[in-house]
Each structure stands twice: as structure tokens, then as C-alpha cells.
Amino acid sequence: MKLNIIKNIVLFSSLVIPMLTFAQPNPGSNAGGGSVGGNPIGGGAAPVGSGIALLLALGAGYGAKRIYDARKKLAE
């Protein structure tokens, strides 16, 4: 019986306590409720599109080199 009570307390605390704790205010406002400044939430100045294109180009180059090396090894 005592073990069931302990299990229930641990389960309850692991499910409920994280929902009740907040470490910081929202990024878009300070503790007084005013705007902090900077880029708005969900946006920013990071060029995500060119980063994705760079990653795709590097991946294609890596794949082409792997194919080239595999064919070269097969020909030997």
C-alpha cells in the first residue's frame, strides 16, 4: 500500500510540476510586460533558404564523390 502511494506521488509530481514551473518570461516581453526589443518571435534575420541550398549542394557533392570512389574501386 505504501509503495502504491509513493508511486502515485512520483507520477503526479513528474506530470504536474513541470507544467507549473516557468524559468523565464516570454522572449518577447520582459517582467514588466513591455517589449524587450530585437527580432520578433518566429522571425529573424537569418537567411535560412541559402543555408538549406548550401547543405543540399554539399550533400550532392559528397554523394557524387562517394559514387566516383566506388566506381574507381570497382574498376581496379
mmJSON file of the N, C-alpha and C atoms, coordinates in Angstrom:
{"data_MODEL":{"atom_site":{
"group_PDB":["ATOM","ATOM","ATOM","ATOM","ATOM","ATOM","ATOM","ATOM","ATOM","ATOM","ATOM","ATOM","ATOM","ATOM","ATOM","ATOM","ATOM","ATOM","ATOM","ATOM","ATOM","ATOM","ATOM","ATOM","ATOM","ATOM","ATOM","ATOM","ATOM","ATOM","ATOM","ATOM","ATOM","ATOM","ATOM","ATOM","ATOM","ATOM","ATOM","ATOM","ATOM","ATOM","ATOM","ATOM","ATOM","ATOM","ATOM","ATOM","ATOM","ATOM","ATOM","ATOM","ATOM","ATOM","ATOM","ATOM","ATOM","ATOM","ATOM","ATOM","ATOM","ATOM","ATOM","ATOM","ATOM","ATOM","ATOM","ATOM","ATOM","ATOM","ATOM","ATOM","ATOM","ATOM","ATOM","ATOM","ATOM","ATOM","ATOM","ATOM","ATOM","ATOM","ATOM","ATOM","ATOM","ATOM","ATOM","ATOM","ATOM","ATOM","ATOM","ATOM","ATOM","ATOM","ATOM","ATOM","ATOM","ATOM","ATOM","ATOM","ATOM","ATOM","ATOM","ATOM","ATOM","ATOM","ATOM","ATOM","ATOM","ATOM","ATOM","ATOM","ATOM","ATOM","ATOM","ATOM","ATOM","ATOM","ATOM","ATOM","ATOM","ATOM","ATOM","ATOM","ATOM","ATOM","ATOM","ATOM","ATOM","ATOM","ATOM","ATOM","ATOM","ATOM","ATOM","ATOM","ATOM","ATOM","ATOM","ATOM","ATOM","ATOM","ATOM","ATOM","ATOM","ATOM","ATOM","ATOM","ATOM","ATOM","ATOM","ATOM","ATOM","ATOM","ATOM","ATOM","ATOM","ATOM","ATOM","ATOM","ATOM","ATOM","ATOM","ATOM","ATOM","ATOM","ATOM","ATOM","ATOM","ATOM","ATOM","ATOM","ATOM","ATOM","ATOM","ATOM","ATOM","ATOM","ATOM","ATOM","ATOM","ATOM","ATOM","ATOM","ATOM","ATOM","ATOM","ATOM","ATOM","ATOM","ATOM","ATOM","ATOM","ATOM","ATOM","ATOM","ATOM","ATOM","ATOM","ATOM","ATOM","ATOM","ATOM","ATOM","ATOM","ATOM","ATOM","ATOM","ATOM","ATOM","ATOM","ATOM","ATOM","ATOM","ATOM","ATOM","ATOM","ATOM","ATOM","ATOM","ATOM","ATOM","ATOM","ATOM","ATOM","ATOM","ATOM","ATOM"],
"id":[1,2,3,4,5,6,7,8,9,10,11,12,13,14,15,16,17,18,19,20,21,22,23,24,25,26,27,28,29,30,31,32,33,34,35,36,37,38,39,40,41,42,43,44,45,46,47,48,49,50,51,52,53,54,55,56,57,58,59,60,61,62,63,64,65,66,67,68,69,70,71,72,73,74,75,76,77,78,79,80,81,82,83,84,85,86,87,88,89,90,91,92,93,94,95,96,97,98,99,100,101,102,103,104,105,106,107,108,109,110,111,112,113,114,115,116,117,118,119,120,121,122,123,124,125,126,127,128,129,130,131,132,133,134,135,136,137,138,139,140,141,142,143,144,145,146,147,148,149,150,151,152,153,154,155,156,157,158,159,160,161,162,163,164,165,166,167,168,169,170,171,172,173,174,175,176,177,178,179,180,181,182,183,184,185,186,187,188,189,190,191,192,193,194,195,196,197,198,199,200,201,202,203,204,205,206,207,208,209,210,211,212,213,214,215,216,217,218,219,220,221,222,223,224,225,226,227,228],
"type_symbol":["N","C","C","N","C","C","N","C","C","N","C","C","N","C","C","N","C","C","N","C","C","N","C","C","N","C","C","N","C","C","N","C","C","N","C","C","N","C","C","N","C","C","N","C","C","N","C","C","N","C","C","N","C","C","N","C","C","N","C","C","N","C","C","N","C","C","N","C","C","N","C","C","N","C","C","N","C","C","N","C","C","N","C","C","N","C","C","N","C","C","N","C","C","N","C","C","N","C","C","N","C","C","N","C","C","N","C","C","N","C","C","N","C","C","N","C","C","N","C","C","N","C","C","N","C","C","N","C","C","N","C","C","N","C","C","N","C","C","N","C","C","N","C","C","N","C","C","N","C","C","N","C","C","N","C","C","N","C","C","N","C","C","N","C","C","N","C","C","N","C","C","N","C","C","N","C","C","N","C","C","N","C","C","N","C","C","N","C","C","N","C","C","N","C","C","N","C","C","N","C","C","N","C","C","N","C","C","N","C","C","N","C","C","N","C","C","N","C","C","N","C","C","N","C","C","N","C","C"],
"label_atom_id":["N","CA","C","N","CA","C","N","CA","C","N","CA","C","N","CA","C","N","CA","C","N","CA","C","N","CA","C","N","CA","C","N","CA","C","N","CA","C","N","CA","C","N","CA","C","N","CA","C","N","CA","C","N","CA","C","N","CA","C","N","CA","C","N","CA","C","N","CA","C","N","CA","C","N","CA","C","N","CA","C","N","CA","C","N","CA","C","N","CA","C","N","CA","C","N","CA","C","N","CA","C","N","CA","C","N","CA","C","N","CA","C","N","CA","C","N","CA","C","N","CA","C","N","CA","C","N","CA","C","N","CA","C","N","CA","C","N","CA","C","N","CA","C","N","CA","C","N","CA","C","N","CA","C","N","CA","C","N","CA","C","N","CA","C","N","CA","C","N","CA","C","N","CA","C","N","CA","C","N","CA","C","N","CA","C","N","CA","C","N","CA","C","N","CA","C","N","CA","C","N","CA","C","N","CA","C","N","CA","C","N","CA","C","N","CA","C","N","CA","C","N","CA","C","N","CA","C","N","CA","C","N","CA","C","N","CA","C","N","CA","C","N","CA","C","N","CA","C","N","CA","C","N","CA","C","N","CA","C","N","CA","C","N","CA","C"],
"label_alt_id":[null,null,null,null,null,null,null,null,null,null,null,null,null,null,null,null,null,null,null,null,null,null,null,null,null,null,null,null,null,null,null,null,null,null,null,null,null,null,null,null,null,null,null,null,null,null,null,null,null,null,null,null,null,null,null,null,null,null,null,null,null,null,null,null,null,null,null,null,null,null,null,null,null,null,null,null,null,null,null,null,null,null,null,null,null,null,null,null,null,null,null,null,null,null,null,null,null,null,null,null,null,null,null,null,null,null,null,null,null,null,null,null,null,null,null,null,null,null,null,null,null,null,null,null,null,null,null,null,null,null,null,null,null,null,null,null,null,null,null,null,null,null,null,null,null,null,null,null,null,null,null,null,null,null,null,null,null,null,null,null,null,null,null,null,null,null,null,null,null,null,null,null,null,null,null,null,null,null,null,null,null,null,null,null,null,null,null,null,null,null,null,null,null,null,null,null,null,null,null,null,null,null,null,null,null,null,null,null,null,null,null,null,null,null,null,null,null,null,null,null,null,null,null,null,null,null,null,null],
"label_comp_id":["MET","MET","MET","LYS","LYS","LYS","LEU","LEU","LEU","ASN","ASN","ASN","ILE","ILE","ILE","ILE","ILE","ILE","LYS","LYS","LYS","ASN","ASN","ASN","ILE","ILE","ILE","VAL","VAL","VAL","LEU","LEU","LEU","PHE","PHE","PHE","SER","SER","SER","SER","SER","SER","LEU","LEU","LEU","VAL","VAL","VAL","ILE","ILE","ILE","PRO","PRO","PRO","MET","MET","MET","LEU","LEU","LEU","THR","THR","THR","PHE","PHE","PHE","ALA","ALA","ALA","GLN","GLN","GLN","PRO","PRO","PRO","ASN","ASN","ASN","PRO","PRO","PRO","GLY","GLY","GLY","SER","SER","SER","ASN","ASN","ASN","ALA","ALA","ALA","GLY","GLY","GLY","GLY","GLY","GLY","GLY","GLY","GLY","SER","SER","SER","VAL","VAL","VAL","GLY","GLY","GLY","GLY","GLY","GLY","ASN","ASN","ASN","PRO","PRO","PRO","ILE","ILE","ILE","GLY","GLY","GLY","GLY","GLY","GLY","GLY","GLY","GLY","ALA","ALA","ALA","ALA","ALA","ALA","PRO","PRO","PRO","VAL","VAL","VAL","GLY","GLY","GLY","SER","SER","SER","GLY","GLY","GLY","ILE","ILE","ILE","ALA","ALA","ALA","LEU","LEU","LEU","LEU","LEU","LEU","LEU","LEU","LEU","ALA","ALA","ALA","LEU","LEU","LEU","GLY","GLY","GLY","ALA","ALA","ALA","GLY","GLY","GLY","TYR","TYR","TYR","GLY","GLY","GLY","ALA","ALA","ALA","LYS","LYS","LYS","ARG","ARG","ARG","ILE","ILE","ILE","TYR","TYR","TYR","ASP","ASP","ASP","ALA","ALA","ALA","ARG","ARG","ARG","LYS","LYS","LYS","LYS","LYS","LYS","LEU","LEU","LEU","ALA","ALA","ALA","GLU","GLU","GLU"],
"label_asym_id":["A","A","A","A","A","A","A","A","A","A","A","A","A","A","A","A","A","A","A","A","A","A","A","A","A","A","A","A","A","A","A","A","A","A","A","A","A","A","A","A","A","A","A","A","A","A","A","A","A","A","A","A","A","A","A","A","A","A","A","A","A","A","A","A","A","A","A","A","A","A","A","A","A","A","A","A","A","A","A","A","A","A","A","A","A","A","A","A","A","A","A","A","A","A","A","A","A","A","A","A","A","A","A","A","A","A","A","A","A","A","A","A","A","A","A","A","A","A","A","A","A","A","A","A","A","A","A","A","A","A","A","A","A","A","A","A","A","A","A","A","A","A","A","A","A","A","A","A","A","A","A","A","A","A","A","A","A","A","A","A","A","A","A","A","A","A","A","A","A","A","A","A","A","A","A","A","A","A","A","A","A","A","A","A","A","A","A","A","A","A","A","A","A","A","A","A","A","A","A","A","A","A","A","A","A","A","A","A","A","A","A","A","A","A","A","A","A","A","A","A","A","A","A","A","A","A","A","A"],
"label_entity_id":["1","1","1","1","1","1","1","1","1","1","1","1","1","1","1","1","1","1","1","1","1","1","1","1","1","1","1","1","1","1","1","1","1","1","1","1","1","1","1","1","1","1","1","1","1","1","1","1","1","1","1","1","1","1","1","1","1","1","1","1","1","1","1","1","1","1","1","1","1","1","1","1","1","1","1","1","1","1","1","1","1","1","1","1","1","1","1","1","1","1","1","1","1","1","1","1","1","1","1","1","1","1","1","1","1","1","1","1","1","1","1","1","1","1","1","1","1","1","1","1","1","1","1","1","1","1","1","1","1","1","1","1","1","1","1","1","1","1","1","1","1","1","1","1","1","1","1","1","1","1","1","1","1","1","1","1","1","1","1","1","1","1","1","1","1","1","1","1","1","1","1","1","1","1","1","1","1","1","1","1","1","1","1","1","1","1","1","1","1","1","1","1","1","1","1","1","1","1","1","1","1","1","1","1","1","1","1","1","1","1","1","1","1","1","1","1","1","1","1","1","1","1","1","1","1","1","1","1"],
"label_seq_id":[1,1,1,2,2,2,3,3,3,4,4,4,5,5,5,6,6,6,7,7,7,8,8,8,9,9,9,10,10,10,11,11,11,12,12,12,13,13,13,14,14,14,15,15,15,16,16,16,17,17,17,18,18,18,19,19,19,20,20,20,21,21,21,22,22,22,23,23,23,24,24,24,25,25,25,26,26,26,27,27,27,28,28,28,29,29,29,30,30,30,31,31,31,32,32,32,33,33,33,34,34,34,35,35,35,36,36,36,37,37,37,38,38,38,39,39,39,40,40,40,41,41,41,42,42,42,43,43,43,44,44,44,45,45,45,46,46,46,47,47,47,48,48,48,49,49,49,50,50,50,51,51,51,52,52,52,53,53,53,54,54,54,55,55,55,56,56,56,57,57,57,58,58,58,59,59,59,60,60,60,61,61,61,62,62,62,63,63,63,64,64,64,65,65,65,66,66,66,67,67,67,68,68,68,69,69,69,70,70,70,71,71,71,72,72,72,73,73,73,74,74,74,75,75,75,76,76,76],
"pdbx_PDB_ins_code":[null,null,null,null,null,null,null,null,null,null,null,null,null,null,null,null,null,null,null,null,null,null,null,null,null,null,null,null,null,null,null,null,null,null,null,null,null,null,null,null,null,null,null,null,null,null,null,null,null,null,null,null,null,null,null,null,null,null,null,null,null,null,null,null,null,null,null,null,null,null,null,null,null,null,null,null,null,null,null,null,null,null,null,null,null,null,null,null,null,null,null,null,null,null,null,null,null,null,null,null,null,null,null,null,null,null,null,null,null,null,null,null,null,null,null,null,null,null,null,null,null,null,null,null,null,null,null,null,null,null,null,null,null,null,null,null,null,null,null,null,null,null,null,null,null,null,null,null,null,null,null,null,null,null,null,null,null,null,null,null,null,null,null,null,null,null,null,null,null,null,null,null,null,null,null,null,null,null,null,null,null,null,null,null,null,null,null,null,null,null,null,null,null,null,null,null,null,null,null,null,null,null,null,null,null,null,null,null,null,null,null,null,null,null,null,null,null,null,null,null,null,null,null,null,null,null,null,null],
"Cartn_x":[0.817,0.0,0.864,1.905,2.794,3.524,3.891,4.591,3.692,2.403,1.465,1.324,1.311,1.205,2.442,3.602,4.846,4.883,4.463,4.422,3.468,2.32,1.35,1.887,2.591,3.161,4.239,5.077,6.131,5.518,4.522,3.859,3.188,2.478,1.797,2.798,3.869,4.847,5.578,5.859,6.562,5.66,4.349,3.442,2.971,2.777,2.162,3.183,4.217,5.172,5.83,6.246,6.819,5.852,4.555,3.584,3.421,3.798,3.612,4.853,5.998,7.236,7.605,8.012,8.461,9.775,10.792,12.101,12.241,11.656,11.847,10.532,10.405,9.225,9.307,8.232,8.224,9.348,9.964,11.082,10.704,9.454,9.051,8.7,8.739,8.386,9.278,9.469,10.233,9.272,9.791,8.952,7.859,8.097,7.109,6.028,6.18,5.177,5.493,6.535,6.91,7.749,7.932,8.707,10.194,10.915,12.341,13.119,12.689,13.408,14.015,14.596,15.177,14.171,14.519,13.661,12.426,11.291,10.076,10.182,9.342,9.333,8.867,9.556,9.17,9.775,10.468,11.104,12.534,13.18,14.548,15.266,16.524,17.326,18.186,18.0,18.812,18.342,19.255,18.888,18.791,17.674,17.508,17.533,16.965,16.899,18.261,19.201,20.521,21.293,21.023,21.67,21.224,19.952,19.435,20.029,20.133,20.731,22.187,22.91,24.307,24.415,23.568,23.595,23.251,22.275,21.933,23.087,23.768,24.898,26.045,26.337,27.394,27.041,25.777,25.348,25.446,25.086,25.196,26.649,27.531,28.958,29.536,29.14,29.612,29.12,27.865,27.328,28.017,28.305,28.996,30.401,31.088,32.432,32.378,31.383,31.261,31.012,30.169,29.901,31.158,31.892,33.122,34.136,34.321,35.27,34.849,33.546,33.063,33.29,33.029,33.26,34.741,35.563,37.014,37.548,37.043,37.458,36.965,35.776,35.22,36.011,36.515,37.262,38.642,39.18,40.515,40.518],
"Cartn_y":[-1.186,0.0,1.255,1.226,2.377,2.589,1.503,1.593,2.215,1.897,2.495,3.993,4.417,5.843,6.577,6.007,6.628,6.698,5.635,5.635,6.709,6.845,7.859,9.272,9.496,10.82,11.142,10.19,10.404,10.649,9.884,10.063,11.43,11.799,13.094,14.24,14.165,15.255,15.332,14.201,14.245,14.735,14.636,15.113,16.547,16.945,18.243,19.341,19.065,20.111,20.775,20.067,20.771,21.754,21.502,22.425,23.689,23.643,24.773,25.64,25.184,25.934,26.654,27.9,28.72,29.36,29.205,29.74,31.198,31.605,32.945,33.454,34.774,35.302,35.013,35.262,35.055,35.854,35.354,36.058,37.432,37.668,38.936,39.997,39.673,40.675,40.505,41.587,41.494,41.307,41.332,41.062,42.121,43.351,44.408,44.36,43.528,43.401,44.199,45.028,45.817,45.004,45.541,44.864,44.954,43.878,43.827,44.42,44.207,44.67,43.495,43.765,42.694,42.159,41.047,40.442,39.823,39.849,39.248,37.727,37.132,35.682,35.069,34.02,33.316,33.916,34.989,35.602,35.917,36.572,36.941,37.299,37.54,37.966,36.838,35.62,34.506,34.06,33.986,33.539,32.015,31.475,30.022,29.389,30.043,29.472,29.223,30.144,29.94,28.885,28.737,27.692,26.311,26.179,24.892,24.564,25.558,25.323,24.914,25.513,25.151,23.71,23.32,21.945,20.94,21.262,20.369,20.237,21.338,21.29,20.478,20.656,19.87,18.382,18.074,16.681,16.04,16.792,16.274,16.049,16.957,16.792,15.589,15.399,14.254,12.945,12.922,11.725,11.424,12.469,12.274,11.726,12.202,11.703,10.251,9.899,8.503,7.581,8.015,7.214,7.096,8.215,8.208,7.25,7.302,6.418,4.957,4.681,3.303,2.751,3.559,3.101,2.924,3.792,3.689,2.409,2.101,0.888,-0.354,-0.292,-1.413,-1.683,-0.617,-0.761,-1.373,-1.247,-1.789,-3.247],
"Cartn_z":[0.0,0.0,0.0,0.843,0.937,-0.389,-1.055,-2.335,-3.405,-3.405,-4.356,-4.135,-2.888,-2.585,-3.083,-2.859,-3.319,-4.841,-5.501,-6.968,-7.493,-6.856,-7.278,-7.07,-5.973,-5.714,-6.745,-7.051,-8.052,-9.421,-9.794,-11.08,-11.166,-10.124,-10.098,-10.197,-9.434,-9.445,-10.777,-11.412,-12.696,-13.827,-13.67,-14.704,-14.474,-13.244,-12.951,-12.686,-11.952,-11.574,-12.784,-13.837,-14.991,-15.651,-15.555,-16.137,-15.301,-14.043,-13.151,-12.994,-13.477,-13.31,-14.594,-14.447,-15.57,-15.172,-15.991,-15.649,-16.047,-17.154,-17.673,-18.249,-18.365,-19.047,-20.545,-21.257,-22.697,-23.343,-24.428,-25.045,-25.592,-25.908,-26.482,-25.467,-24.19,-23.183,-21.968,-21.249,-20.014,-18.844,-17.631,-16.468,-16.281,-16.76,-16.616,-17.676,-18.678,-19.726,-20.97,-20.937,-22.107,-23.078,-24.25,-25.279,-24.968,-25.207,-24.934,-26.093,-27.308,-28.484,-29.218,-30.347,-31.139,-32.132,-32.722,-33.732,-33.092,-33.768,-33.213,-33.158,-32.342,-32.207,-33.516,-33.948,-35.161,-36.418,-36.305,-37.454,-37.112,-38.0,-37.714,-38.997,-38.844,-39.974,-40.531,-40.069,-40.545,-41.928,-42.892,-44.243,-44.309,-43.932,-43.851,-45.235,-46.219,-47.563,-48.164,-48.02,-48.596,-47.818,-46.534,-45.752,-46.186,-46.49,-46.964,-48.325,-49.197,-50.516,-50.384,-49.456,-49.231,-48.737,-47.795,-47.297,-48.393,-49.246,-50.346,-51.335,-51.635,-52.559,-51.98,-50.704,-50.071,-50.035,-49.767,-49.762,-51.14,-52.179,-53.54,-53.916,-53.513,-53.786,-53.071,-51.824,-51.058,-51.685,-52.1,-52.738,-54.06,-54.837,-56.112,-55.882,-54.864,-54.576,-54.128,-53.334,-52.898,-54.094,-55.016,-56.22,-57.065,-57.234,-58.022,-57.412,-56.086,-55.421,-55.529,-55.421,-55.524,-56.928,-57.956,-59.331,-59.616,-59.084,-59.281,-58.622,-57.411,-56.717,-57.452,-58.034,-58.761,-60.044,-60.671,-61.909,-61.667,-60.479,-60.181,-60.069],
"occupancy":[1.0,1.0,1.0,1.0,1.0,1.0,1.0,1.0,1.0,1.0,1.0,1.0,1.0,1.0,1.0,1.0,1.0,1.0,1.0,1.0,1.0,1.0,1.0,1.0,1.0,1.0,1.0,1.0,1.0,1.0,1.0,1.0,1.0,1.0,1.0,1.0,1.0,1.0,1.0,1.0,1.0,1.0,1.0,1.0,1.0,1.0,1.0,1.0,1.0,1.0,1.0,1.0,1.0,1.0,1.0,1.0,1.0,1.0,1.0,1.0,1.0,1.0,1.0,1.0,1.0,1.0,1.0,1.0,1.0,1.0,1.0,1.0,1.0,1.0,1.0,1.0,1.0,1.0,1.0,1.0,1.0,1.0,1.0,1.0,1.0,1.0,1.0,1.0,1.0,1.0,1.0,1.0,1.0,1.0,1.0,1.0,1.0,1.0,1.0,1.0,1.0,1.0,1.0,1.0,1.0,1.0,1.0,1.0,1.0,1.0,1.0,1.0,1.0,1.0,1.0,1.0,1.0,1.0,1.0,1.0,1.0,1.0,1.0,1.0,1.0,1.0,1.0,1.0,1.0,1.0,1.0,1.0,1.0,1.0,1.0,1.0,1.0,1.0,1.0,1.0,1.0,1.0,1.0,1.0,1.0,1.0,1.0,1.0,1.0,1.0,1.0,1.0,1.0,1.0,1.0,1.0,1.0,1.0,1.0,1.0,1.0,1.0,1.0,1.0,1.0,1.0,1.0,1.0,1.0,1.0,1.0,1.0,1.0,1.0,1.0,1.0,1.0,1.0,1.0,1.0,1.0,1.0,1.0,1.0,1.0,1.0,1.0,1.0,1.0,1.0,1.0,1.0,1.0,1.0,1.0,1.0,1.0,1.0,1.0,1.0,1.0,1.0,1.0,1.0,1.0,1.0,1.0,1.0,1.0,1.0,1.0,1.0,1.0,1.0,1.0,1.0,1.0,1.0,1.0,1.0,1.0,1.0,1.0,1.0,1.0,1.0,1.0,1.0],
"B_iso_or_equiv":[0.0,0.0,0.0,0.0,0.0,0.0,0.0,0.0,0.0,0.0,0.0,0.0,0.0,0.0,0.0,0.0,0.0,0.0,0.0,0.0,0.0,0.0,0.0,0.0,0.0,0.0,0.0,0.0,0.0,0.0,0.0,0.0,0.0,0.0,0.0,0.0,0.0,0.0,0.0,0.0,0.0,0.0,0.0,0.0,0.0,0.0,0.0,0.0,0.0,0.0,0.0,0.0,0.0,0.0,0.0,0.0,0.0,0.0,0.0,0.0,0.0,0.0,0.0,0.0,0.0,0.0,0.0,0.0,0.0,0.0,0.0,0.0,0.0,0.0,0.0,0.0,0.0,0.0,0.0,0.0,0.0,0.0,0.0,0.0,0.0,0.0,0.0,0.0,0.0,0.0,0.0,0.0,0.0,0.0,0.0,0.0,0.0,0.0,0.0,0.0,0.0,0.0,0.0,0.0,0.0,0.0,0.0,0.0,0.0,0.0,0.0,0.0,0.0,0.0,0.0,0.0,0.0,0.0,0.0,0.0,0.0,0.0,0.0,0.0,0.0,0.0,0.0,0.0,0.0,0.0,0.0,0.0,0.0,0.0,0.0,0.0,0.0,0.0,0.0,0.0,0.0,0.0,0.0,0.0,0.0,0.0,0.0,0.0,0.0,0.0,0.0,0.0,0.0,0.0,0.0,0.0,0.0,0.0,0.0,0.0,0.0,0.0,0.0,0.0,0.0,0.0,0.0,0.0,0.0,0.0,0.0,0.0,0.0,0.0,0.0,0.0,0.0,0.0,0.0,0.0,0.0,0.0,0.0,0.0,0.0,0.0,0.0,0.0,0.0,0.0,0.0,0.0,0.0,0.0,0.0,0.0,0.0,0.0,0.0,0.0,0.0,0.0,0.0,0.0,0.0,0.0,0.0,0.0,0.0,0.0,0.0,0.0,0.0,0.0,0.0,0.0,0.0,0.0,0.0,0.0,0.0,0.0,0.0,0.0,0.0,0.0,0.0,0.0],
"pdbx_formal_charge":[null,null,null,null,null,null,null,null,null,null,null,null,null,null,null,null,null,null,null,null,null,null,null,null,null,null,null,null,null,null,null,null,null,null,null,null,null,null,null,null,null,null,null,null,null,null,null,null,null,null,null,null,null,null,null,null,null,null,null,null,null,null,null,null,null,null,null,null,null,null,null,null,null,null,null,null,null,null,null,null,null,null,null,null,null,null,null,null,null,null,null,null,null,null,null,null,null,null,null,null,null,null,null,null,null,null,null,null,null,null,null,null,null,null,null,null,null,null,null,null,null,null,null,null,null,null,null,null,null,null,null,null,null,null,null,null,null,null,null,null,null,null,null,null,null,null,null,null,null,null,null,null,null,null,null,null,null,null,null,null,null,null,null,null,null,null,null,null,null,null,null,null,null,null,null,null,null,null,null,null,null,null,null,null,null,null,null,null,null,null,null,null,null,null,null,null,null,null,null,null,null,null,null,null,null,null,null,null,null,null,null,null,null,null,null,null,null,null,null,null,null,null,null,null,null,null,null,null],
"auth_seq_id":[1,1,1,2,2,2,3,3,3,4,4,4,5,5,5,6,6,6,7,7,7,8,8,8,9,9,9,10,10,10,11,11,11,12,12,12,13,13,13,14,14,14,15,15,15,16,16,16,17,17,17,18,18,18,19,19,19,20,20,20,21,21,21,22,22,22,23,23,23,24,24,24,25,25,25,26,26,26,27,27,27,28,28,28,29,29,29,30,30,30,31,31,31,32,32,32,33,33,33,34,34,34,35,35,35,36,36,36,37,37,37,38,38,38,39,39,39,40,40,40,41,41,41,42,42,42,43,43,43,44,44,44,45,45,45,46,46,46,47,47,47,48,48,48,49,49,49,50,50,50,51,51,51,52,52,52,53,53,53,54,54,54,55,55,55,56,56,56,57,57,57,58,58,58,59,59,59,60,60,60,61,61,61,62,62,62,63,63,63,64,64,64,65,65,65,66,66,66,67,67,67,68,68,68,69,69,69,70,70,70,71,71,71,72,72,72,73,73,73,74,74,74,75,75,75,76,76,76],
"auth_comp_id":["MET","MET","MET","LYS","LYS","LYS","LEU","LEU","LEU","ASN","ASN","ASN","ILE","ILE","ILE","ILE","ILE","ILE","LYS","LYS","LYS","ASN","ASN","ASN","ILE","ILE","ILE","VAL","VAL","VAL","LEU","LEU","LEU","PHE","PHE","PHE","SER","SER","SER","SER","SER","SER","LEU","LEU","LEU","VAL","VAL","VAL","ILE","ILE","ILE","PRO","PRO","PRO","MET","MET","MET","LEU","LEU","LEU","THR","THR","THR","PHE","PHE","PHE","ALA","ALA","ALA","GLN","GLN","GLN","PRO","PRO","PRO","ASN","ASN","ASN","PRO","PRO","PRO","GLY","GLY","GLY","SER","SER","SER","ASN","ASN","ASN","ALA","ALA","ALA","GLY","GLY","GLY","GLY","GLY","GLY","GLY","GLY","GLY","SER","SER","SER","VAL","VAL","VAL","GLY","GLY","GLY","GLY","GLY","GLY","ASN","ASN","ASN","PRO","PRO","PRO","ILE","ILE","ILE","GLY","GLY","GLY","GLY","GLY","GLY","GLY","GLY","GLY","ALA","ALA","ALA","ALA","ALA","ALA","PRO","PRO","PRO","VAL","VAL","VAL","GLY","GLY","GLY","SER","SER","SER","GLY","GLY","GLY","ILE","ILE","ILE","ALA","ALA","ALA","LEU","LEU","LEU","LEU","LEU","LEU","LEU","LEU","LEU","ALA","ALA","ALA","LEU","LEU","LEU","GLY","GLY","GLY","ALA","ALA","ALA","GLY","GLY","GLY","TYR","TYR","TYR","GLY","GLY","GLY","ALA","ALA","ALA","LYS","LYS","LYS","ARG","ARG","ARG","ILE","ILE","ILE","TYR","TYR","TYR","ASP","ASP","ASP","ALA","ALA","ALA","ARG","ARG","ARG","LYS","LYS","LYS","LYS","LYS","LYS","LEU","LEU","LEU","ALA","ALA","ALA","GLU","GLU","GLU"],
"auth_asym_id":["A","A","A","A","A","A","A","A","A","A","A","A","A","A","A","A","A","A","A","A","A","A","A","A","A","A","A","A","A","A","A","A","A","A","A","A","A","A","A","A","A","A","A","A","A","A","A","A","A","A","A","A","A","A","A","A","A","A","A","A","A","A","A","A","A","A","A","A","A","A","A","A","A","A","A","A","A","A","A","A","A","A","A","A","A","A","A","A","A","A","A","A","A","A","A","A","A","A","A","A","A","A","A","A","A","A","A","A","A","A","A","A","A","A","A","A","A","A","A","A","A","A","A","A","A","A","A","A","A","A","A","A","A","A","A","A","A","A","A","A","A","A","A","A","A","A","A","A","A","A","A","A","A","A","A","A","A","A","A","A","A","A","A","A","A","A","A","A","A","A","A","A","A","A","A","A","A","A","A","A","A","A","A","A","A","A","A","A","A","A","A","A","A","A","A","A","A","A","A","A","A","A","A","A","A","A","A","A","A","A","A","A","A","A","A","A","A","A","A","A","A","A","A","A","A","A","A","A"],
"auth_atom_id":["N","CA","C","N","CA","C","N","CA","C","N","CA","C","N","CA","C","N","CA","C","N","CA","C","N","CA","C","N","CA","C","N","CA","C","N","CA","C","N","CA","C","N","CA","C","N","CA","C","N","CA","C","N","CA","C","N","CA","C","N","CA","C","N","CA","C","N","CA","C","N","CA","C","N","CA","C","N","CA","C","N","CA","C","N","CA","C","N","CA","C","N","CA","C","N","CA","C","N","CA","C","N","CA","C","N","CA","C","N","CA","C","N","CA","C","N","CA","C","N","CA","C","N","CA","C","N","CA","C","N","CA","C","N","CA","C","N","CA","C","N","CA","C","N","CA","C","N","CA","C","N","CA","C","N","CA","C","N","CA","C","N","CA","C","N","CA","C","N","CA","C","N","CA","C","N","CA","C","N","CA","C","N","CA","C","N","CA","C","N","CA","C","N","CA","C","N","CA","C","N","CA","C","N","CA","C","N","CA","C","N","CA","C","N","CA","C","N","CA","C","N","CA","C","N","CA","C","N","CA","C","N","CA","C","N","CA","C","N","CA","C","N","CA","C","N","CA","C","N","CA","C","N","CA","C","N","CA","C","N","CA","C","N","CA","C"],
"pdbx_PDB_model_num":[1,1,1,1,1,1,1,1,1,1,1,1,1,1,1,1,1,1,1,1,1,1,1,1,1,1,1,1,1,1,1,1,1,1,1,1,1,1,1,1,1,1,1,1,1,1,1,1,1,1,1,1,1,1,1,1,1,1,1,1,1,1,1,1,1,1,1,1,1,1,1,1,1,1,1,1,1,1,1,1,1,1,1,1,1,1,1,1,1,1,1,1,1,1,1,1,1,1,1,1,1,1,1,1,1,1,1,1,1,1,1,1,1,1,1,1,1,1,1,1,1,1,1,1,1,1,1,1,1,1,1,1,1,1,1,1,1,1,1,1,1,1,1,1,1,1,1,1,1,1,1,1,1,1,1,1,1,1,1,1,1,1,1,1,1,1,1,1,1,1,1,1,1,1,1,1,1,1,1,1,1,1,1,1,1,1,1,1,1,1,1,1,1,1,1,1,1,1,1,1,1,1,1,1,1,1,1,1,1,1,1,1,1,1,1,1,1,1,1,1,1,1,1,1,1,1,1,1]
}}}
